[in-house]
Structures are given as structure tokens and as C-alpha cells.
């Protein structure tokens, strides 16, 4: 059985509710992440901001928008020991692409990782971490080459 902790990103990139969304967007781009966890200064999860959440504010002055205005509130407690199938079911049912993974032993709502749809698809395709960066296109069989 594959567990969530087997394929999730360990650790999280986070911001605080009063951080400017322009800074959050820069952090996402610089670290090549598609989401950032919003945490209270106590370290508890408040929500999540994904790139699609930021796109809603296209054309607006991002200096006047803070993370709390953009984030989707945290609503799902996900244990790292759950089977991957349970995470997939939650993501399909809720139509979401990111799950914040919580350590049930570290106190209430302490994030320890993120599971994304990309992680799941990478696992399904059996591509090792880092290997996908070297693949540019799917290889073709010689008989399928349309130039022949």
C-alpha cells in the first residue's frame, strides 16, 4: 500500500495572512511551486494559495492585496499515513489539486508537507523525481513515426 507520506513534498513553503500577494507570487515563481500554505504566526494552517487563486487578481494592484484575501481556507485534515487512494478520492470529489498534509502528533494543524495532483500523476507514470525534467516528449515507436 502506498501512503501519502511516500510521495508528498516534505516541508512547505508558507506565508502569513498579512503578507502582500505580490511577495507570495514572487516566492512561488522563485521556488517553482504552484502553491503556498498560509499559516498563522503560531504555525497553524489557515489556508492555501495556488497560482490559479492569484490569476483571479490579474490587472489589479497586487500591493494592496494580502494573502488572507486570496487564500482558500483550510478545511481538510489529511494524515500522512493515509493510503494514497483516500487522498485521490478527496481531490476528485472536491475538485482540488493540492492537499496540505498535517502531522497529527505535532499539535493542531501543523503542516508537514503538500500532496499535489502533479505528485500523483508522476507516481502513476512511474517517473522518478527529477527524471521528468529531462523528458521533452514521449518516445515513439519507429512504426508510429509519421515521417516514414
C-alpha positions as CSV (number, residue, x, y, z in Angstrom):
1,X,0.0,0.0,0.0
2,X,1.3,3.4,-1.0
3,X,0.8,6.1,1.7
4,X,0.5,9.8,1.2
5,X,3.8,10.3,3.0
6,X,5.5,8.1,0.4
7,X,5.0,10.6,-2.5
8,X,4.2,14.0,-0.9
9,X,6.5,17.0,-0.8
10,X,8.0,17.1,2.6
11,X,8.1,20.6,4.2
12,X,6.1,23.5,3.0
13,X,6.6,27.0,1.6
14,X,4.5,29.3,3.6
15,X,3.4,32.9,4.1
16,X,1.5,34.8,6.7
17,X,-2.1,36.1,6.3
18,X,-0.9,39.7,6.1
19,X,1.8,39.2,3.5
20,X,1.3,41.0,0.2
21,X,0.2,38.7,-2.6
22,X,2.9,40.2,-4.9
23,X,5.5,38.8,-2.5
24,X,3.7,35.5,-2.3
25,X,3.6,35.3,-6.1
26,X,7.4,36.0,-6.3
27,X,8.1,33.3,-3.7
28,X,6.1,30.8,-5.8
29,X,8.0,31.7,-9.0
30,X,11.4,31.7,-7.4
31,X,10.9,28.4,-5.7
32,X,9.0,26.8,-8.7
33,X,6.0,25.9,-6.5
34,X,2.4,26.1,-7.6
35,X,1.0,26.7,-4.1
36,X,1.9,28.3,-0.8
37,X,0.4,27.4,2.6
38,X,-0.9,30.3,4.7
39,X,0.0,29.9,8.4
40,X,-0.9,31.9,11.5
41,X,2.2,33.2,13.4
42,X,1.6,30.2,15.8
43,X,2.4,27.9,12.9
44,X,-1.2,26.6,12.4
45,X,-2.6,26.3,8.9
46,X,-5.1,28.9,7.8
47,X,-5.3,28.2,4.1
48,X,-3.7,27.7,0.8
49,X,-2.9,29.9,-2.2
50,X,-2.4,28.4,-5.6
51,X,-1.4,30.1,-8.8
52,X,-5.0,29.9,-10.1
53,X,-6.1,31.8,-7.0
54,X,-3.6,34.6,-7.9
55,X,-4.7,34.7,-11.5
56,X,-8.1,35.9,-10.3
57,X,-6.4,39.2,-9.4
58,X,-4.9,39.9,-12.8
59,X,-4.9,43.6,-13.7
60,X,-5.2,44.7,-10.1
61,X,-2.6,46.3,-7.9
62,X,-1.1,43.3,-6.0
63,X,0.5,45.6,-3.4
64,X,-3.0,46.3,-2.0
65,X,-4.0,42.6,-1.7
66,X,-2.9,40.4,1.2
67,X,-2.7,36.6,1.4
68,X,-5.8,36.4,3.6
69,X,-7.8,38.0,0.8
70,X,-6.7,35.4,-1.7
71,X,-6.4,32.1,0.2
72,X,-8.8,29.3,0.2
73,X,-9.5,28.4,3.9
74,X,-8.0,25.2,5.2
75,X,-10.8,22.7,5.6
76,X,-9.5,19.2,5.2
77,X,-7.2,17.4,7.7
78,X,-5.0,14.9,5.9
79,X,-2.9,12.4,7.7
80,X,0.4,11.4,6.1
81,X,-0.3,7.7,6.9
82,X,-3.5,7.5,4.9
83,X,-3.4,5.4,1.8
84,X,-2.9,7.4,-1.4
85,X,-6.3,6.3,-2.7
86,X,-8.0,8.2,0.1
87,X,-6.2,11.4,-1.0
88,X,-7.1,10.8,-4.6
89,X,-10.8,10.4,-3.7
90,X,-10.8,13.6,-1.7
91,X,-9.1,15.5,-4.6
92,X,-11.6,14.1,-7.1
93,X,-14.6,14.8,-5.0
94,X,-13.6,18.3,-4.1
95,X,-12.1,19.1,-7.4
96,X,-8.8,20.4,-5.9
97,X,-5.2,19.9,-6.9
98,X,-3.4,20.4,-3.6
99,X,-3.7,18.8,-0.1
100,X,-2.0,20.2,3.0
101,X,-0.6,17.3,5.0
102,X,-0.9,17.7,8.8
103,X,1.2,15.9,11.4
104,X,-1.4,14.5,13.9
105,X,1.3,14.3,16.6
106,X,2.7,17.8,16.3
107,X,-0.4,19.6,17.6
108,X,-3.4,21.1,15.8
109,X,-3.0,22.0,12.2
110,X,0.8,21.8,11.9
111,X,1.7,21.4,8.2
112,X,4.5,18.9,7.3
113,X,4.0,18.6,3.5
114,X,1.9,19.1,0.4
115,X,0.4,16.5,-1.9
116,X,-0.3,17.8,-5.4
117,X,-2.0,16.3,-8.4
118,X,1.4,16.5,-10.1
119,X,2.9,14.2,-7.4
120,X,0.1,11.7,-8.0
121,X,0.4,11.8,-11.8
122,X,4.2,11.5,-11.5
123,X,3.7,8.4,-9.3
124,X,1.2,6.9,-11.7
125,X,3.6,7.3,-14.6
126,X,6.4,5.8,-12.5
127,X,8.8,8.7,-13.3
128,X,11.4,9.2,-10.7
129,X,11.8,12.6,-9.1
130,X,13.9,14.8,-11.3
131,X,13.7,12.5,-14.3
132,X,10.7,14.3,-15.8
133,X,12.8,17.4,-16.2
134,X,14.9,15.5,-18.8
135,X,12.0,14.2,-20.8
136,X,10.9,16.5,-23.6
137,X,8.3,14.3,-25.3
138,X,7.0,10.8,-25.3
139,X,9.2,8.5,-27.4
140,X,7.6,7.0,-30.4
141,X,7.8,3.5,-31.8
142,X,9.6,3.6,-35.2
143,X,6.4,2.3,-36.9
144,X,4.4,5.2,-35.5
145,X,6.7,7.9,-36.9
146,X,4.5,9.8,-39.4
147,X,7.6,10.9,-41.4
148,X,8.1,7.3,-42.6
